Amino acid sequence: MPITIITGSTSGIGFEVAKELAKKKHELILVSRDLAKLEYAKDIITKENKIKCEIHQHDLSLIRENILFYKNISKKYKNIDYLINNVGAIFMNRHETFEGLEKTFSLNHMS
């Protein structure tokens, strides 16, 4: 079974891609900042398909969260077959992360 990471996997295109890959028997690793939405997505996907589906709660607009996610995944998996970078947003007002980066730039480019 291929192992696939999908960021932004709890709604929209990311969620639809996750459902389609589950039908093709991919082992899924779903990433989002919202744990309740992750649990809901996992429930829907695993009810319809008999696959392994992991969830990881991370705010990928933060560099430290990207590093933590990488460390968690690399401890558990030797290889990842596919990475679907679907996370993204535009923040109309300027916001900085506590790491000092503009939030739209940080989320869309640094993660």
N, C-alpha and C positions, 0 to 999 in steps of 0.2 A: 504494500500500500504506500503511495506517495504521502509524504508529510508536508503540509502546507500551512504557512503562517499567513493570517489575514488581519491587517490592522484596519480599524474603522469598520468592524465586522458586525455591528449590532443593528444597523439600519441601512436603508438605501442599497446602493450597488454592492457594498461589502457583504451585507447580509444575503442578498440574492446570489452572489458568487459563492458564498459559503454553502448555501443550500444546494446549489448545482454541483459543487465539488463533492459534497457528501453523497449525492446520488452516484457519483463515480468512484465512491469508496476511498476518498482521500481521508487521511488522518488529519484533523484540523486543530490548529492552535489559534484561538480567537483572542484578539487584543483590543481593549477599549478602556476608557477611564471610568465607565459607569458599570459597577458590578451587577446591579439589578438587571440592566439590559443584557449584559453578558450571560447571566444565568438564564434569562428568558430565551435568548438566541440559542443557547446550548440545548435547552429543553425542546424547543421546536425542531432543531436539527436532529437530535438523537431520537426523538419520538418517531420521526419519519424514516430514519436510516439507522442501521446498526453499525455505527462507526465509533472510533475513539475521538473524543472532542474535548480539548482542554481549554480553559479560559484563564486569561491573565489580565489583571487590572493594572493598567499603567497610564499615566498622563504623558503621552509621547511628545508634548510640547516642552518637556523638561529633559535636558541632556542626561541628568542623573538617572531618570526613569528608563531611558533608552539603554543605558549601561547596565542597570539592574536587570532589565528584561533579557538582554544579551547573556549576562552571567547565568541567569536561571535556565535559559534554554540551552546554552552550551554545556552545562553540567549534565543535562538530561539526554540530549540528542547529539549524536556524532555528526549527522548530516540532516539538512533540511532540503527538501526537493524544490519547493517553490516558496517565494515570498511575494505576497501581493500587498503593496504599499497603497492602501486606500484611504488612510487617515488624511484629513485636510480640512481647513476652514479659513475663512477670512473674517477678521475682526475689524469692523468699520472704525472703531475708536482705538487709538493707540493704547496698547497694554504691554507691559513688560513682565516677563516671568521673574521669579525671585532670583533667577540666575543672571538677570540683566539683559536678556535678549528680547527683542520685539516679538510678541507672541505669534503673529501670523507667520513671520519668517522662521521662527523656531520650530513651529509645528510642521509647516509645509516643506522646509528645506533641511533642517538639522536632524529631524527624526528619520 
